[in-house]
């Protein structure tokens, strides 16, 4: 694939105005004149200036370069950076064509072993991010951080308010699991939560994230892709959204989620959506928050340790006897990262569900099993593969 046909090069001034030689921009490979060689790249930044699916938040199309301005000025983090900034995707003649381009580009990057980081754009672009996995012939788990559920119905509803409905009903179905984080109860109809529970998906309120932040790490670790609506961050920290809420995640909490996502060895794409410079303040507070989130995601990526091969000596195996079926539960703990996983055996599905047989969990799940209780994650996974 000739990616130069899909992207507009970055403006020279955007790069040249950063004089600090220790800045982020001087440690990556931006597409300005010629497309950099992707041979050794591990991460690709790509802006998608598409807001036609957002209507009242259509100004999101101006987000990518506004995010880059503070991002480029941050200091380089740890690790040997092998990052390319591909510039901005050329929008299609309509929204649907842009989504198709996102699918094609992300699919190419995934097959090339490069992790795409999307700087959106409206969140309905998540559909293209998800569809990029279709040709990989594996089941996919999504982690979505959003103050509400984009599952509304009706032709008059904007695409960024109903794209989840499209994903959940998409054929062929290769969605294994969906985890929703940070919703605010007064923005969600109870029937929506019932639907999520019926599908054996997960939903965590803002209060749950805040009260038990460590328990959210295994949730994020289950994801293959992250989609993050900036509207889930409170107005005081991120006013750059048409529907910015007085309550929500703090900027620090958003960065912690981005870090957890980056350090997740399984996660292979991320999208940061719905930032609208039109509603940002004069100091571009929201752009700085999003830029810092992207920085923490990349920093987490460079701290990945586990190889997810549970037969090696890098993992300790714990077998817990249970008072009823199943007779035992098997847990694994990484010696390198001290993360936990648990086994959900189902031999007849070893092919299709092989990579989901051992699922992320927390130490509290192990403790619960030691008290004779089945962890909820075990129950949910078992229900999916029956």
C-alpha positions in Angstrom: 0.0 0.0 0.0 1.3 3.4 -0.9 0.4 5.4 2.2 1.5 8.7 0.5 -1.7 8.5 -1.5 -3.8 8.5 1.6 -2.1 11.3 3.6 -1.4 15.0 3.5 2.1 15.8 4.7 2.5 17.8 7.9 3.1 21.5 7.5 6.8 22.3 7.8 6.1 25.1 10.2 4.5 22.7 12.7 7.7 20.8 13.0 10.2 23.6 12.5 8.9 25.9 15.2 9.9 23.4 17.9 13.5 24.4 18.7 14.1 22.2 21.8 16.2 19.3 20.5 15.0 17.1 23.4 11.4 17.5 22.4 9.2 14.6 21.3 9.1 15.7 17.6 12.9 15.3 17.3 12.7 11.7 18.4 10.1 10.6 15.8 9.8 10.5 12.0 7.2 13.0 10.7 5.9 12.9 7.2 6.8 16.4 5.8 8.4 16.0 2.4 8.9 12.3 1.9 7.1 9.4 3.6 9.5 7.9 6.1 10.5 4.2 5.8 8.1 2.1 7.9 10.4 -0.9 8.1 11.5 -0.4 11.7 8.5 1.5 13.0 6.4 0.3 15.9 3.9 3.1 16.3 2.2 5.3 13.7 0.4 8.5 14.6 -2.3 9.5 12.1 -4.7 12.4 12.2 -8.2 12.0 10.8 -9.8 15.4 10.2 -13.3 14.1 9.9 -16.2 15.5 11.9 -19.3 15.0 9.6 -20.5 12.2 11.9 -20.7 14.5 14.9 -22.9 17.4 13.8 -22.9 19.7 16.9 -19.3 18.7 17.5 -18.2 18.8 13.8 -15.3 21.1 14.7 -13.4 17.9 15.7 -12.1 17.9 12.1 -9.6 20.5 13.3 -8.3 18.5 16.2 -5.2 16.6 14.9 -2.8 19.4 14.4 -4.0 21.2 17.5 -3.1 18.1 19.5 0.2 17.8 17.8 1.3 21.4 18.8 1.6 20.6 22.5 2.5 16.9 21.9 5.5 17.8 19.8 6.9 20.0 22.6 6.8 17.4 25.3 10.0 15.7 26.2 10.9 12.3 24.8 10.2 9.4 27.1 12.0 6.2 27.7 12.9 3.6 25.2 14.2 3.7 21.6 11.4 5.6 19.8 10.4 4.0 16.5 7.5 6.2 15.8 6.2 7.7 12.5 3.7 10.5 12.2 1.9 9.9 8.9 0.3 13.3 8.8 -3.5 13.7 8.2 -5.7 11.3 6.3 -7.3 12.9 3.3 -11.0 12.9 4.0 -13.3 11.0 1.7 -16.1 12.6 -0.4 -18.4 11.6 2.4 -18.1 10.3 5.9 -18.5 6.7 4.8 -15.5 6.9 2.5 -13.3 8.4 5.4 -14.3 5.4 7.6 -13.3 3.0 4.8 -9.9 4.8 4.5 -9.4 4.4 8.3 -10.2 0.7 7.9 -7.8 0.3 5.0 -4.9 2.2 6.6 -5.3 0.7 10.1 -5.6 -2.8 8.6 -2.3 -2.3 6.6 -0.5 -1.0 9.8 -1.8 -3.9 11.9 -0.7 -6.5 9.3 2.7 -4.7 9.3 3.1 -5.0 13.1 2.7 -1.2 13.6 0.3 0.1 16.2 -1.9 2.9 14.9 -2.7 5.8 17.2 -5.6 7.9 15.7 -5.9 11.5 16.5 -9.6 12.2 15.7 -12.0 13.3 14.5 -15.5 12.2 15.7 -15.8 8.9 17.6 -17.8 7.2 14.9 -14.4 6.7 13.2 -14.1 3.9 15.8 -16.1 1.8 13.2 -13.2 2.0 10.8 -10.7 1.2 13.5 -12.7 -1.9 14.5 -13.3 -3.1 10.9 -9.5 -3.0 10.4 -9.3 -6.2 12.4 -11.8 -8.1 10.1 -9.2 -9.6 7.8 -6.9 -10.6 10.7 -9.2 -13.6 11.4 -9.3 -13.3 15.2 -11.8 -12.2 17.7 -11.4 -8.7 19.1 -12.2 -7.0 22.4 -12.9 -3.3 22.6 -12.3 -0.9 25.5 -14.4 2.3 25.2 -14.0 5.3 27.6 -17.1 7.5 27.3 -19.5 9.4 29.5 -22.5 7.8 27.7 -23.3 4.9 25.4 -23.5 5.7 21.7 -26.3 3.4 21.0 -29.1 5.8 20.1 -31.5 4.9 17.2 -33.1 6.9 14.4 -32.1 8.4 11.1 -32.0 11.8 12.7 -29.4 10.7 15.2 -25.8 11.7 14.5 -23.4 8.8 13.6 -21.2 9.5 16.6 -24.2 8.8 18.8 -25.1 5.4 17.4 -21.9 3.8 16.1 -21.9 1.1 18.8 -25.2 -0.2 17.5 -23.4 -0.7 14.1 -20.5 -2.5 15.7 -22.6 -4.8 17.8 -24.7 -5.9 14.8 -21.8 -5.9 12.3 -21.5 -9.0 10.1 -19.3 -10.9 10.2 -19.2 -10.8 13.9 -15.7 -10.9 15.3 -16.4 -9.0 18.5 -15.5 -11.1 21.5 -15.9 -8.6 24.4 -16.8 -5.0 25.0 -15.8 -3.0 28.1 -17.3 0.5 28.7 -15.6 2.7 31.2 -16.5 6.0 32.8 -20.2 6.4 32.0 -22.3 8.7 34.1 -25.6 7.2 35.2 -27.7 10.4 34.6 -26.6 10.2 30.9 -27.5 6.6 30.4 -31.0 5.0 30.0 -31.4 1.9 32.2 -32.4 -0.2 29.1 -29.0 0.4 27.7 -27.3 -1.1 30.7 -29.6 -4.1 30.5 -28.6 -4.7 26.9 -24.9 -4.5 27.9 -25.5 -7.1 30.6 -27.5 -9.4 28.3 -24.6 -9.5 25.9 -22.2 -10.4 28.8 -20.3 -7.2 28.3 -19.0 -4.9 31.0 -19.8 -1.4 32.1 -18.1 0.6 34.8 -19.5 3.9 36.2 -17.3 6.9 36.7 -17.5 6.3 40.5 -16.3 2.7 40.1 -13.2 3.9 38.2 -12.5 6.5 40.9 -13.1 4.2 43.9 -11.2 1.2 42.5 -8.7 2.4 39.9 -6.4 -0.7 40.2 -9.3 -3.0 39.4 -9.7 -1.2 36.1 -6.2 -2.3 34.9 -7.3 -5.9 34.1 -10.4 -4.5 32.3 -8.1 -2.4 30.0 -5.7 -5.3 29.7 -8.4 -7.4 28.0 -8.7 -5.0 25.1 -7.3 -5.3 21.6 -8.3 -1.7 20.8 -9.0 1.5 22.8 -11.4 4.2 21.8 -11.5 7.3 24.0 -14.1 10.0 23.9 -12.6 13.2 25.3 -16.1 14.2 26.5 -15.6 11.7 29.3 -13.1 14.1 30.9 -14.6 16.8 33.1 -15.1 20.3 31.7 -12.7 21.9 34.2 -9.8 19.8 32.7 -11.1 19.5 29.1 -13.6 22.1 27.9 -12.9 21.3 24.2 -16.1 19.4 23.5 -19.6 20.5 22.5 -21.1 18.5 25.4 -18.4 18.9 28.0 -19.8 17.8 31.4 -19.2 19.4 34.8 -18.3 15.9 36.1 -16.0 13.3 34.6 -12.5 11.9 34.7 -9.8 14.2 35.8 -6.9 14.8 33.4 -4.7 12.6 35.6 -7.2 9.8 35.6 -7.4 9.9 31.8 -3.6 9.7 31.6 -3.6 6.7 33.9 -6.1 4.9 31.6 -3.9 5.8 28.6 -0.8 4.4 30.4 -2.7 1.1 31.3 -3.7 0.8 27.6 -0.2 1.4 26.4 1.4 -1.1 28.7 -1.2 -3.8 27.6 0.8 -6.2 25.5 -2.4 -7.3 23.7 -3.6 -3.9 22.6 -2.8 -3.1 19.0 -4.6 0.2 18.2 -5.9 3.3 20.0 -8.1 6.2 19.0 -8.5 9.6 20.8 -11.7 11.3 19.5 -14.1 14.2 19.9 -11.7 17.0 20.8 -13.1 20.2 19.4 -10.7 23.2 19.3 -13.7 25.5 18.8 -14.8 25.0 22.4 -11.3 24.9 23.9 -10.0 27.8 26.0 -7.3 30.3 24.9 -4.5 28.3 26.5 -5.6 25.1 24.6 -6.1 23.2 27.8 -7.9 20.3 26.2 -5.2 19.9 23.5 -2.6 19.7 26.2 -4.5 17.0 28.1 -5.0 14.9 25.0 -1.3 15.4 24.0 -0.3 14.2 27.5 -2.6 11.2 27.2 -1.0 10.2 23.9 2.5 10.7 25.5 1.5 8.4 28.4 0.1 5.8 26.0 3.4 5.7 24.1 5.4 5.6 27.4 3.3 2.6 28.5 4.0 0.9 25.2 7.7 1.2 25.8 7.3 -0.4 29.2 5.7 -3.6 27.9 7.3 -6.7 29.4 5.1 -9.8 29.3 5.2 -12.1 26.3 1.9 -13.8 27.3 3.4 -17.3 27.0 2.2 -18.9 30.2 4.2 -22.1 29.8 7.5 -20.2 30.4 9.3 -19.7 33.7 8.3 -16.0 33.6 5.0 -17.0 35.2 4.0 -18.5 38.5 1.1 -20.9 38.4 -1.4 -21.1 41.2 -4.1 -23.8 41.4 -7.0 -23.1 43.8 -9.4 -25.8 44.9 -13.1 -24.8 44.7 -16.0 -26.1 46.8 -18.1 -26.9 43.7 -17.8 -26.9 39.9 -15.3 -26.1 38.6 -13.2 -28.2 40.9 -10.1 -25.9 40.5 -9.3 -22.5 39.2 -5.9 -21.9 37.6 -4.2 -18.5 38.0 -0.9 -17.1 36.5 1.2 -14.3 37.9 4.0 -12.6 35.9 7.3 -12.5 37.6 8.2 -9.5 35.5 5.2 -7.2 35.9 3.3 -9.0 38.8 0.1 -8.9 36.7 -2.5 -11.7 37.1 -4.4 -13.9 34.7 -6.8 -16.8 35.1 -7.7 -19.8 33.0 -11.2 -20.4 31.7 -10.9 -23.9 30.2 -13.2 -24.9 27.3 -11.4 -27.6 25.3 -13.9 -27.7 22.4 -13.3 -24.1 21.7 -9.5 -24.2 21.7 -9.3 -23.0 18.1 -11.6 -20.0 17.9 -11.2 -18.8 21.5 -7.7 -19.9 22.1 -6.3 -16.5 22.9 -9.2 -15.8 25.3 -8.9 -19.0 27.4 -6.5 -17.2 29.7 -8.0 -13.9 30.7 -6.6 -10.9 32.6 -7.6 -10.6 36.2 -6.5 -9.0 39.5 -5.1 -10.2 42.7 -8.5 -9.6 44.3 -9.9 -12.3 41.9 -7.4 -14.7 43.2 -8.3 -13.8 46.8 -12.0 -14.3 45.9 -11.3 -17.8 44.6 -9.4 -18.6 47.8 -12.6 -17.9 49.7 -14.5 -20.3 47.5 -16.1 -17.6 45.2 -16.1 -17.7 41.4 -14.7 -14.4 40.1 -17.2 -12.4 38.0 -14.7 -12.3 35.1 -14.5 -16.1 35.0 -18.3 -16.3 34.9 -18.6 -13.8 32.1 -16.0 -15.4 30.0 -17.4 -18.9 30.5 -20.9 -17.6 29.4 -19.4 -16.2 26.2 -17.9 -19.4 25.0 -20.6 -21.8 26.0 
